[in-house]
Amino acid sequence: MEELNQTEERIEREPYDVIVIGAGAAGMMAAGTAARQGKRVLLLEKMEKSGRKVRISGKGRCNVTNARPAEEFLEHVRVNREFLTQAFSEFNNRATIRFFERQGVKLDIERGERVFPRSGKAWDIANALLEYCVDNGVKILYETRVTGIITLGDRVFGVRYRNKRGFERKEECSKVILTTGGVSYPATGSTGDGYAFAADLGHTIEPLRPSLTPLKTTHAQMKFLHGLLLRNVRATLYVDGEAVREEFGEIGFSERGIEGAVALRVSRDAVDALIDGKTVKLTLDLKSALDEETLRARIARETAEMEPTEFFSELLRRLVPKPLVMPLARELDIHSKQYISKLTEAEISRLIKTLKGLTFPISDYAPFEYAVTTAGGVRCSEVNPYTMESLKVKGLYMAGEVLDLDANTGGYNLQIAFSTGRLAGLLKD
Ligand SMILES: Cc1cc2nc3c(=O)[nH]c(=O)nc-3n(C[C@H](O)[C@H](O)[C@H](O)COP(=O)(O)OP(=O)(O)OC[C@H]3O[C@@H](n4cnc5c(N)ncnc54)[C@H](O)[C@@H]3O)c2cc1C
């Protein structure tokens, strides 16, 4: 209690140069950067701990950035690429790698140029960001929820917050960096407060949608596929019958829906199309390395090696992973115990067509609770791309997922947070 009183007195006595709202990836980068430049920084975090989302990122391993060259990197950013270019050139993926290595975190580059901590622990990334703040003198208050940004005319004047004992407080400050994140995985603390603050101050919020989220299907066999993970699949997303996106890699099935890197990467387009009332389907080429003729020859070879009285399920077993055998037989409407010698040409053609294009009608998508990122957010044209300062409110800076920026899986989203957080933390006029 005494400690808390001292903290509150300290806030009253010492003015801060900048208040950062939200100790996530962007907020910690921004706060540490400002403090390193000699600014007095107050970082307010509503959860009991910093960087909760970072700590669970990359399935607990944290895909901290992606090492691709700049042009290729930016191709993975789904919207407002040009806006991001300034922040990215100020602090790019190479700078992120150097930053964490200087903070003592060894990194490795894996398949797809994805960068992970060698320890395999996302906590090392979150702790390195926290240390960067603490070592540079950032004052952090946890369990402190900002409830509003105060302005005087068109300038920032401070923030209102509820402290850990539930009391409303006010802190005056002429600069505020808003890094409250999006609305995905709200249990990590990102519940969209920043959108409300920005909207109150006259900013436009582009419609929020879950992105990198599992897709729901009405496919009758879906419930039998839960737990299945398929590798080397080529997936094509069709919107109103037209192929709009193709991806290659892993696909998984669970009670949440169709997921895995491939499904997540196509999900942004699928979600937008569903919202627009369009018809969406996903086809999976399970034999992407073989064209139809080669696949036909392969099936002929397999059947030639088998006894004529062996079952169709055994042929399937030679072609696909076991959990897919029965669902595929039902999908093809061929009895699993049919003798292979009795398979007709039409049935073989149907098998080939299905292996090359197993089709899932997409009816819905998993909600924000399961989405890796939020698409939409504060309209980027209302923010100065050279500074991250609001063009509507002087002294208000924004960074990270609260902005209308989102990208593919692969380390791009955290890099967006680091690049924009760094630039905001420089507090350029
Ligand atoms: C499961 C999962 C895995 C992911 N894996 C990866 C990955 O491997 N690689 C990658 O690049 N991206 C990944 N992402 C995405 C990435 O984590 C986010 O894009 C990134 O964390 C966004 O950073 P941010 O700082 O903008 O927001 P956040 O990290 O969400 O931080 C926002 C912070 O603000 C705080 N806050 C919110 N409102 C208030 C308030 N009113 N007052 C005070 N504090 C407040 C929150 O508690 C939170 O700490 C993953 C996301 C999820 C959900």
The ligand as an SDF file (V2000), in Angstrom:
LIG
                    3D

 53 58  0  0  0  0  0  0  0  0999 V2000
   -2.1620  -16.4460  -30.9480 C   0  0  0  0  0  0  0  0  0  0  0  0
   -1.3790  -15.3880  -31.6940 C   0  0  0  0  0  0  0  0  0  0  0  0
   -0.1510  -15.7060  -32.2360 C   0  0  0  0  0  0  0  0  0  0  0  0
    0.5650  -14.7400  -32.9490 C   0  0  0  0  0  0  0  0  0  0  0  0
    1.7830  -15.0730  -33.4470 N   0  0  0  0  0  0  0  0  0  0  0  0
    2.4790  -14.1410  -34.1530 C   0  0  0  0  0  0  0  0  0  0  0  0
    3.7720  -14.4360  -34.6510 C   0  0  0  0  0  0  0  0  0  0  0  0
    4.3370  -15.5070  -34.3790 O   0  0  0  0  0  0  0  0  0  0  0  0
    4.3880  -13.4940  -35.4180 N   0  0  0  0  0  0  0  0  0  0  0  0
    3.8220  -12.2760  -35.6940 C   0  0  0  0  0  0  0  0  0  0  0  0
    4.4240  -11.4760  -36.4000 O   0  0  0  0  0  0  0  0  0  0  0  0
    2.6190  -11.9500  -35.1750 N   0  0  0  0  0  0  0  0  0  0  0  0
    1.9520  -12.8400  -34.4120 C   0  0  0  0  0  0  0  0  0  0  0  0
    0.7390  -12.5030  -33.8780 N   0  0  0  0  0  0  0  0  0  0  0  0
    0.2310  -11.1320  -34.0650 C   0  0  0  0  0  0  0  0  0  0  0  0
    0.9900  -10.1650  -33.1370 C   0  0  0  0  0  0  0  0  0  0  0  0
    1.1430  -10.7480  -31.8550 O   0  0  0  0  0  0  0  0  0  0  0  0
    0.2440   -8.8370  -33.0040 C   0  0  0  0  0  0  0  0  0  0  0  0
    0.0340   -8.3240  -34.3050 O   0  0  0  0  0  0  0  0  0  0  0  0
    1.0300   -7.8360  -32.1690 C   0  0  0  0  0  0  0  0  0  0  0  0
    1.1840   -8.3180  -30.8410 O   0  0  0  0  0  0  0  0  0  0  0  0
    0.3450   -6.4830  -32.1370 C   0  0  0  0  0  0  0  0  0  0  0  0
    1.0970   -5.6490  -31.2990 O   0  0  0  0  0  0  0  0  0  0  0  0
    0.4250   -4.3940  -30.5800 P   0  0  0  0  0  0  0  0  0  0  0  0
    1.4640   -3.8550  -29.6620 O   0  0  0  0  0  0  0  0  0  0  0  0
   -0.1760   -3.5060  -31.5660 O   0  0  0  0  0  0  0  0  0  0  0  0
   -0.7700   -5.0000  -29.7190 O   0  0  0  0  0  0  0  0  0  0  0  0
   -0.7240   -6.0170  -28.4900 P   0  0  0  0  0  0  0  0  0  0  0  0
    0.5040   -6.8290  -28.5320 O   0  0  0  0  0  0  0  0  0  0  0  0
   -2.0420   -6.6930  -28.4970 O   0  0  0  0  0  0  0  0  0  0  0  0
   -0.6200   -5.0560  -27.2220 O   0  0  0  0  0  0  0  0  0  0  0  0
   -1.6460   -4.1870  -26.8330 C   0  0  0  0  0  0  0  0  0  0  0  0
   -1.4940   -3.9180  -25.3520 C   0  0  0  0  0  0  0  0  0  0  0  0
   -2.3310   -2.8380  -24.9590 O   0  0  0  0  0  0  0  0  0  0  0  0
   -2.9270   -3.1410  -23.7110 C   0  0  0  0  0  0  0  0  0  0  0  0
   -4.1500   -2.3500  -23.5740 N   0  0  0  0  0  0  0  0  0  0  0  0
   -5.2680   -2.4250  -24.3300 C   0  0  0  0  0  0  0  0  0  0  0  0
   -6.1710   -1.5110  -23.9240 N   0  0  0  0  0  0  0  0  0  0  0  0
   -5.6040   -0.8400  -22.8910 C   0  0  0  0  0  0  0  0  0  0  0  0
   -6.0420    0.2190  -22.0430 C   0  0  0  0  0  0  0  0  0  0  0  0
   -7.2560    0.7780  -22.1720 N   0  0  0  0  0  0  0  0  0  0  0  0
   -5.2150    0.6730  -21.0730 N   0  0  0  0  0  0  0  0  0  0  0  0
   -3.9870    0.1170  -20.9010 C   0  0  0  0  0  0  0  0  0  0  0  0
   -3.5200   -0.9030  -21.6690 N   0  0  0  0  0  0  0  0  0  0  0  0
   -4.3220   -1.3600  -22.6510 C   0  0  0  0  0  0  0  0  0  0  0  0
   -3.1790   -4.6410  -23.8070 C   0  0  0  0  0  0  0  0  0  0  0  0
   -3.3740   -5.2240  -22.5440 O   0  0  0  0  0  0  0  0  0  0  0  0
   -1.8970   -5.1020  -24.4930 C   0  0  0  0  0  0  0  0  0  0  0  0
   -0.8720   -5.3930  -23.5700 O   0  0  0  0  0  0  0  0  0  0  0  0
    0.0260  -13.4350  -33.1230 C   0  0  0  0  0  0  0  0  0  0  0  0
   -1.2020  -13.1180  -32.5600 C   0  0  0  0  0  0  0  0  0  0  0  0
   -1.9010  -14.0760  -31.8390 C   0  0  0  0  0  0  0  0  0  0  0  0
   -3.2200  -13.7160  -31.2300 C   0  0  0  0  0  0  0  0  0  0  0  0
  1  2  1  0
  2  3  1  0
  2 52  2  0
  3  4  2  0
  4  5  1  0
  4 50  1  0
  5  6  2  0
  6  7  1  0
  6 13  1  0
  7  8  2  0
  7  9  1  0
  9 10  1  0
 10 11  2  0
 10 12  1  0
 12 13  2  0
 13 14  1  0
 14 15  1  0
 14 50  1  0
 15 16  1  0
 16 17  1  0
 16 18  1  0
 18 19  1  0
 18 20  1  0
 20 21  1  0
 20 22  1  0
 22 23  1  0
 23 24  1  0
 24 25  2  0
 24 26  1  0
 24 27  1  0
 27 28  1  0
 28 29  2  0
 28 30  1  0
 28 31  1  0
 31 32  1  0
 32 33  1  0
 33 34  1  0
 33 48  1  0
 34 35  1  0
 35 36  1  0
 35 46  1  0
 36 37  1  0
 36 45  1  0
 37 38  2  0
 38 39  1  0
 39 40  1  0
 39 45  2  0
 40 41  1  0
 40 42  2  0
 42 43  1  0
 43 44  2  0
 44 45  1  0
 46 47  1  0
 46 48  1  0
 48 49  1  0
 50 51  2  0
 51 52  1  0
 52 53  1  0
M  END
$$$$
